[in-house]
Amino acid sequence: MDVDIGSSAVANSVVRFVLGYARYIVVDMAYLIQGNSEEELPEQLIGALRVAHLDINKATAPPPEHLV
């Protein structure tokens, strides 16, 4: 996730407050293929993942765009 907090003092305060609680957050995500018609059902699960107890202090910067 990339958050621009340089343009707003309020955003800066909110993000810094939320980051203090990141280690307590658990996020479950699932990816599936949506069925839009009777022939496409049942929908198919591609995968799922859980993000839990993030340590923001161990985050690293992504590589520059030209190297991706």
C-alpha positions in Angstrom: 0.0 0.0 0.0 1.2 3.5 -0.8 -0.2 6.4 1.1 0.6 10.1 0.3 0.5 11.9 3.6 2.7 14.9 2.5 -0.2 16.9 1.1 -2.4 17.0 4.2 -1.6 17.4 7.9 -4.9 15.7 8.8 -4.0 12.7 6.6 -0.5 12.6 8.2 -2.0 12.5 11.7 -4.6 9.8 10.8 -2.1 7.5 9.1 0.4 7.8 11.9 -2.3 6.9 14.4 -3.5 3.9 12.4 0.0 2.6 11.8 0.4 2.2 15.6 -2.4 -0.4 15.5 -1.3 -2.3 12.4 0.1 -5.1 14.4 -3.3 -5.9 15.8 -5.1 -6.0 12.5 -6.0 -9.2 10.7 -7.2 -9.0 7.0 -8.6 -12.0 5.2 -8.8 -11.7 1.4 -10.3 -14.2 -1.2 -10.1 -14.0 -4.9 -12.7 -15.7 -7.1 -14.0 -15.8 -10.6 -17.4 -14.2 -10.6 -20.2 -16.0 -12.4 -22.5 -13.7 -14.3 -24.7 -16.3 -15.9 -26.2 -19.7 -15.0 -23.6 -21.4 -17.2 -20.7 -19.8 -15.2 -22.0 -21.0 -11.8 -20.8 -22.1 -9.4 -18.2 -19.4 -8.9 -14.6 -20.6 -8.6 -12.2 -19.6 -5.7 -8.8 -18.8 -7.1 -7.1 -18.4 -3.7 -7.1 -16.8 -0.3 -4.7 -15.2 2.0 -4.4 -13.7 5.5 -2.4 -10.7 6.4 -1.9 -10.6 10.2 0.2 -8.6 12.7 2.1 -6.4 10.3 5.3 -4.8 11.7 5.4 -1.5 9.8 9.0 -0.9 11.0 10.2 -3.8 8.9 8.7 -2.5 5.7 11.0 -1.8 2.7 10.6 0.4 -0.3 9.5 -1.2 -3.5 12.0 -1.2 -6.4 12.0 1.7 -8.8 9.4 1.5 -11.5 11.8 1.1 -14.4 13.2 -2.1 -12.8 9.8 -3.8 -12.4 
